């Protein structure tokens, strides 16, 4: 008898795993338990031990696990004991594998290896180009061919490879990660294919020597790694299934991406936070630091093991003097760098967008390029590499230096032009590239800056995996160097008034310029930290901070950040940021911006209303109210759920069942007394909802074991709408007239699908309705579908008049609510905090309006465009929060619904009753 | 007539400012407008121009402002024109003053000055002590007296001064700021008095040379500055009134506090985020950076101007070699420092708490110390300074060095003990203190570490303004130095295998140790950044990061952070943090922890129910449901509101009115026909709610202008309960029997008051009910209160049976809702994100339970103590978010309520009607 109890508990737990439909499941569970008990003691034991293992796994303690396991083990034979123990120890080991820090270490290690390997390949590629170029120095034309062909081939291959394997791998990746961390599912964005495409494409693209960066793509690669690792490790453990955990891990991965790219753990964490988040959980802070530090450490250790470096140092180590890094009177010059960089950064973003929009607008070009997809990359590469050809124009802009080499020379702590003329160039290899016999070093620098500026803006539009951070960083360094050299020429003996001579260090200016320009383009302050970590010196902290802040202030007031600009170009969903200190935001209320004409469905509506509502609008979720009079908001239902409800009601299965019942009834009438219940049979079944469910459940018991496999990692959720639109095709053509009507009118489903309600992921049990339909289509093949179109239409009309049964429908019972007087500022905060897509406006429980991202965006940007200031649109990072649970809350609704439907029903469960049952 | 329209608009806007009660206010506004129109053209014009100025101010644009002003200016005389212009320009200037960046610059400037001044005074104090001590070197006893008396006097003065002026200034301030940023109002915590007490007390405390720090207090001082500055600037502008803005500014102030204390802007921002926030808005990031950078800049510039420094450099500049900062093989030693620091940090927190708890527990000691409050500081100071007396025990622990001096010597880049014996001490002044003729330098270091460890833990319990960061930092540096010197002694020629000899740099170890120990005590990673900024060198980034992360991992698994420990000691409200990767948190559901027995009131309850509910529990808010059967949650009402409702119902005013009416009726009956409406007069008034309001409004029109002054800065909100408890005292003693009964049973109100619903600040209009009561008490003094106690009791009984009129009651119409299946993890996230105190658990609109901080804390800590891991309790920083508006939502409720009360009422406003009116 005690065993019986165990069995029931086991069954009940299984049921709980997939949500509960009604209390009647308890009855089902008992039946199932009885069935199982009969099917043999042995199986039951193994099944029970499995359950215990799972429980123990959750506790994760070996000692306890053994003790609590004993009483059960005593019953079973010795062989079982051993197997149970083995399984248990295995589980224990695996549970350790599931811990966060192991995941983070693996991620860090993997990313460090990837980063190092990519760097290694890039260096080889670049060396190969140099070798080819150097070997052909007898003939300039051959040299030119070698110089130009090499990058063109590489870029074209990269573009082609990415295009073929995974077009999602194109571009930086930071805008997409920002969108994903806001809670939007981007299709195919975190797959292995994309990973391969991104890594190979990036290596080739950077190996070509084009002005492209590896930072953005590395954020994406790290996220891909995290997602794949998560998927891989979910084979062992249980927690990898959790949605919010995955988001936390993705946030850490972004930090790792930046960290291992620059060997800058702190800067990486900060940069990734600034670039991808709106609200950051300090709780997740350590994850980023831990993984990024480990990754950066391994990345640099690999360099030491490879004998590239003697010990772990910074990537672009500088050797400025420590005693007197800069004079107080040099600060205005640094401020000038900051302000100019701000304008420059805004210009860069604008230019980049302009190029994309120009190509898009010119229909002829666009059509031609769409046909010959690889032509654009090839042309751009050809153009840029022609200009940098060292014996040609490249000689005036240090064209023969790679990006890394130019950065190293720019950060050099020697002064290039003391009196306006280069002096000490002789003994340094690469710095000589900046010196031209006829041309002043200032001219070289200016040419470098101007040419690289538009080249970078152009190159980042090539459809290969590439970032813009590094090119911008180099341009900024060059600009800083220019100012520094000018200062050095102006004050040859330094500015200091006291006796000691401290000459000006132009390299310091380069550091400031690099941080300022990259900060301006990305709208981040943490480039300052990245710069310190890259150079290994923090002595210029105040100038860098001042310049970065000024650059940010200027750039943010002129243009969105590069990533936000790309988000807009790609039309990803976003939420614009409120301006700096725009206090009128505190005065706009929700009632001023909300949509008052809310589409809703009532609890006692019929399928026809549903049909009409679905036809008339294309909102992704619909409000469920008690009645049109009271308007008390009960929850929200996803459109797809309603569509699935409707397709079930009008679907072929039910029709076939109807036909079967009709024929059965006819047969009965033929043979015995005619009790004529065939016509309203279906109607009665609907009225007695409680029993209908249990029949449905039991009638599909063979389909049940399917749902016993562990939940899949929800990272890549299939969009709901897509599944719903699958339905009609799986049924026969003439199946649903009203249904077809509906699906033709369904909104266009793009590749991306917003999770309207953050906490309402599509849990597996809700996929079943569609499965069930398909299964039953196969099962019920024996019944002949002999209805005419007219009959079908009639039948459907009848079906549409029935009241909706919300039993199998997933309802979000607590959608986010605002009130009329909530200020825009607060609404924005809540939307970005919780990653909402829409919120209902209620007044004492009554639904009076709805605010969606669109309205909010309009309200913010409307006022922003008037003022012409600040259009920075960060998106919420935080998807792990919201208002509702991830599982079914059907019971209570059904109770309410039942109460509405049949007020006479005596069995009214009190809430406490049902809750006690569920524990 | 156009003017008429203007007038009405003006009036209407004024009304909007204070929320709207019902549509009838429009009528009132019209009446008021008519009255104003009659009171003279002149006044109306000036009033109108004032309104326009205010509007223009909000736009903040001078050119536009002039143009739009013209048509009105034409009507008024020239003198007015000038005055209007002056006012306008003034307003424009002031509007600029209102911008964030000006506030932040002012804050930064102020704090830099304060920090510099405090440092200056401390240096003078310490020099004075040294001078006294040095001057008396003829007599050891006199020397001892001087050495000991000086700190005792200073500490005693500091303790006394703080005690007398503002006891809130005692201690670090970071725990309190954490609590404040979570949305809890700490009384008297941000006042000018506290500011003075904190600054003076801190200067004296640090001037005494005790092992105390200035970091924590500076966070508090900066917040005080921000609050006071905010208050000051609200005299000019309008936005300083905003609650959420103040929280944003306080967050920035915390960053400034750390930043200007260490001249570490980046580390300051990060440290303040880690220490005070749970969720951080990246939007506010720049504020912190901007203000902290400016502050750090000014702080260092002041040093340059004071000729202390040649240029802006780090506070504790190090000069380690750049080429080969450390060998890869030294990393295990750094890891050891990290792990040991982790244990040390946990021990420090434990020791600190132990001392406090020991003194608290020992009743006798406690009672004695409570009487002689200054004795404990004096005794502790005497004890500590005796031990550090340089000719005494102090000689073995470098006792004569100040904190700053010891830190400078510890970070020195020379090796003290090459072969275990000090070598190069001769030419360095302060380092000599570490060298004792008889004793090894290792012994000195060990003694220093051990003695300073408990001294610091003890000293931070002295009731003066003091932090623990700096002492811990120094101890950590000493420990690092110890390991470093050991390594140097072990490997005299460095570890490197290749030819070149790179000797070990013990100073680098000191840097690592300092970061690791302070990171362990405060549970932060950003001490790493602070260390880089303090030393001006980032070359040891990887060892520092590794050590800090390891130290954090160890310390967080053993003890809460020092600040959280203090929060618990002080019994401030807090929310414990979820463990690192405790995945079972994903499996606990709200239904497992919620309280099912919810106290609620129904919409149609009578005052007696209210009375009973208030008597039976002491929850701060009560749920309002539609009815006991439906249990549909309509909102929540604060306890104080209900108390005020009850006191109004049973208050003297109403009774006097009743008496007056009775006498009037009696008189009437005496004179003319008796129409006997006196008895149910009051009842009718309640039934016709709509009209009752407008009468109340108009009857107190003289009280109206009071509310026209701008809203006060809501930073220091008076707790609601206090106001409510004021009421009975303002009435006469024998006024309310049931009422007195109630207030005796009211919960104990401490100095702090949680804002249960973040978005429901006490907006001014809700203060009026109490005001109104008091005013009318004065007005109605002419009626004689001739009722006997028995009559009063009878009258009260009758009153209690009436239905509650929720019209004047502030209802939060959208309290936060969870559902049963919400996981603990998500609940925690939501609570900390939104700074909630409690949330209702609903199921399709029906209230089924409530979860408060208490339950959540129990659920988290219950499981945590079982596992014995991680009890870090960060509190949400973010108060600027929640679920409801800050203003009245009464209209809708009243409609609903009216509908319930009198279903026959034909006038039913549709939501759209009322909303259109409000625009």
Interface residues (C-beta under 8 A of the other chain):
Chain A: X58 X59 X98 X99 X100 X101 X238 X239 X242 X244 X245 X265 X266 X270 X273 X274 X277 X278 X279 X280 X281 X282 X283 X285 X286 X289 X290 X293 X296 X297 X300 X301 X304 X310 X311 X312 X313 X314 X317 X319 X322 X324 X325 X326 X327 X328 X496 X498 X525 X528 X529 X532 X533 X536 X537 X538 X539 X541 X542 X545 X546 X549 X552 X553 X577 X578 X580 X581 X583 X584 X586 X587 X589 X590 X591 X592 X596 X626 X631 X632 X633 X634 X635 X759 X811 X813 X814 X816 X817 X818 X819 X820 X821 X822 X823 X825 X826 X829 X830 X833 X834 X842 X843 X844 X845 X846 X848 X849 X874 X878 X880 X881 X882 X883 X884 X885 X886 X887 X888 X889 X891 X892 X893 X896 X911 X912 X915 X918 X919
Chain B: X19 X58 X59 X98 X99 X100 X101 X238 X239 X242 X244 X245 X265 X266 X270 X273 X274 X277 X278 X279 X280 X281 X282 X283 X285 X286 X289 X290 X293 X296 X297 X300 X301 X304 X310 X311 X312 X313 X314 X317 X319 X322 X324 X325 X326 X327 X328 X496 X498 X525 X528 X529 X532 X533 X536 X537 X538 X539 X541 X542 X545 X546 X549 X552 X553 X577 X578 X580 X581 X583 X584 X586 X587 X589 X590 X591 X592 X596 X626 X631 X632 X633 X634 X635 X759 X811 X813 X814 X817 X818 X819 X820 X821 X822 X823 X825 X826 X829 X830 X833 X834 X842 X843 X844 X845 X846 X848 X874 X878 X880 X881 X882 X883 X884 X885 X886 X887 X888 X889 X891 X892 X893 X896 X911 X912 X915 X918 X919
